[in-house]
Amino acid sequence: MKAAQHRTTDELWLDTLEEVCARAAHEVKGVLNGVSVNLEVVRSRSARSNGDAASVRSFAESASGQFERLSDMSEALLMLCRSPRDPVEITPTVKQLVALLDPVAKVEGYAFDVSEANGAGAVRARGNVVRLVLASAFLAALDRKKDVRCDVELGDDAIVRITAGDDTIQVSPDVSAAAERANIRIESDGGCISLAFPRAGRRAHERA
Amino acid sequence: MKKDAAKILIADDEQAITSGLSAILGDEGYTIDIAGDGQKALERLSSDSYGVVLADLKMPKLDGIALLRELQQRQIPTECIIITGAGTVETAVDAMRQGAYDYIEKPLNAEKLNRLKALIPKALDKYQVQQKNRELASKLEGLTHYGELTGQSDSMREIYEMIDKVAVSTASVLILGESGTGKELVARAVHSKSERAKGPFFALNCAALPKEILENELFGHEKGAFTGSVNEKPGAFEMASGGTIFLDEVAEMSPDIQVKLLRALETRMVRRLGGKKEINVDIRIVAATNRELQEAIAEGELREDLYYRLAVVQIDLPPLRERAEDVQLLANEFLQRYSTQNGKRVEGFEDAAWEWILAYHWPGNVRELKNAVERAVIMARGSKITLNDVMPRHLRGGGEVPASLTINVGSTTVADARRKLVLQTFASTGGDLGRAAKLLGVPVDDVRRELMVMISSSENGAGAAAVPSSSPSSGESDAEAHIVRRSEPVAAARAVPPAAGVKKPIKKEEVRRK
């Protein structure tokens, strides 16, 4: 029974990851475009007999900056595609998803603002459930077509609050069911969705 | 287009791309502006002129396709090249359908950037050509004169536009039109607007000259070519080399000369009469005729191959009766011209004279109108031209103006045709409602109703027609109905603003008071 539930959750996560990747892939092309265009300036200007280093420096730096963005995105993608090591840390997972979805928000004209909590935030749920719930909430927030704010708080639970405008952010019933099975509480209040993940290494009475 | 004159707008939200592209195209000599999203791009394009806009397909606020749509809707002139990351056929087709000049897929590597560099000059050329056309169209809008031609009707503006287009080419031009429509003026305009304007313009009337003389005039002769030819004489082809020859009434040319003309057109070489030497000529032929050319070809009077040589571009000049809105403009112009020439202070036309001028069908076209006004100015005793001054004696007889009416099939409704017929008949009777009704075979009220409808519609313009009111009670006799007479004239309706010295047409309210 539990194995079947896990399979269902993993399948849901793979579907969600596919959507995240599809949205991010377009932005990968955009970043590559930035690299390519700036390198072309460097190439053509350096080829001139009177080409001076100063006139190409900013373009080389810009290309380098684009490489870093690309690196962040591919790193995030690699991490999310790997099997998670339990217990999973909440903040790095949030960061990985934001690294992929922030360019998507930007191209639509919206900002992605993340406020992280200090300290380790390992949670007790399975890694793929945590990723599924977070990614689904982020995608739902992106669909609101508003600036997205994400606050991570570490208390008895690891709480992730995602806000985007005033419209209700909701995840699908399948995702809600998977979250419930993993003791992850989801609350929607106006334009804010709160995800409460039970912390790892804390007993129930401590949390109480 | 010179690169330094060309402005390009880059619409992209990625600063790394806008700065890179800006540097690449700036190095190519273009002036670059940047817009960070589609909305800003639209604002810049609305307030400034850009030959080309490079727009990212995915942008905040307004994406590339939406931007294209806005450009089309707002008729903002520019050529848009879409830069797309979504390399699907559907996206490309959609972009092209929305009016994109072309599209390029990301990432812009060296090869694609080279393609972009090659695309931009072509897009700028297209923009420049279209810009010229737009400037021309806006120049022609509201134009009343073109060269020596006068007219503000749509048909004349089309002629002006056509002359502008054809003048820059080297194509032969055939001008068709009734006698007196201004075919030679069109030919002169084609010449003066062309690159040959500094060269000579030779006009020959093929119908006015006997065959031998015409041949001699066209091709010239060598000394001793015929009895009495004591000197050599170059022909029009030689003398007009580098310019234009206008051959009027070309269909009247004899078959022998047609063959020679055809050869000259094909080879660009002529041989004088009695000469052996072929002489190169650089000539443009503008021909004209008032004949029905298909008929002339069928009857063997005009060679079909010559017709096709001459009619590379054909300009059809409308008769004056089909551009009634030009009649007032022309009449006023002739009035001013001949008043000055004759040293007379004639300020305008009396209403009855206007009525006749506007209603008459002018079979001799502009030339007849010009002659009529010249005669009227000479005959005028007062400061205004009367009906008797302007109307030729042979038309004065019964007081009715012989008139014909041209109805354009396909663009005229039955109601319009009826209205035109009523107006023309009414005018031809000198404003006699009863007689007009009798001639039309309809009740007087029907005539009045039609005229009132016409007044209402023409009051949106500048002119209005005066229509006599009727007594609502009794059935009116012809005498009662004949309210508007020569002494109480009618100002016929025309949507043409009255020129200086022309009395304002009577408004509907004034008519009702009458």
Interface residues (C-beta under 8 A of the other chain):
Chain A: H26 K29 G30 L32 N33 G34 V35 S36 V37 N38 E40 V41 R43 S44 R45 S58 F59 S62 A63 G65 Q66 K106 V107 E108 G109 Y110
Chain B: D13 E14 Q15 A16 I17 S19 G20 L21 A23 I24 D27 D37 K58 M59 P60 K61 I83 G85 A86 K106 P107 L108 N109 A110 L113
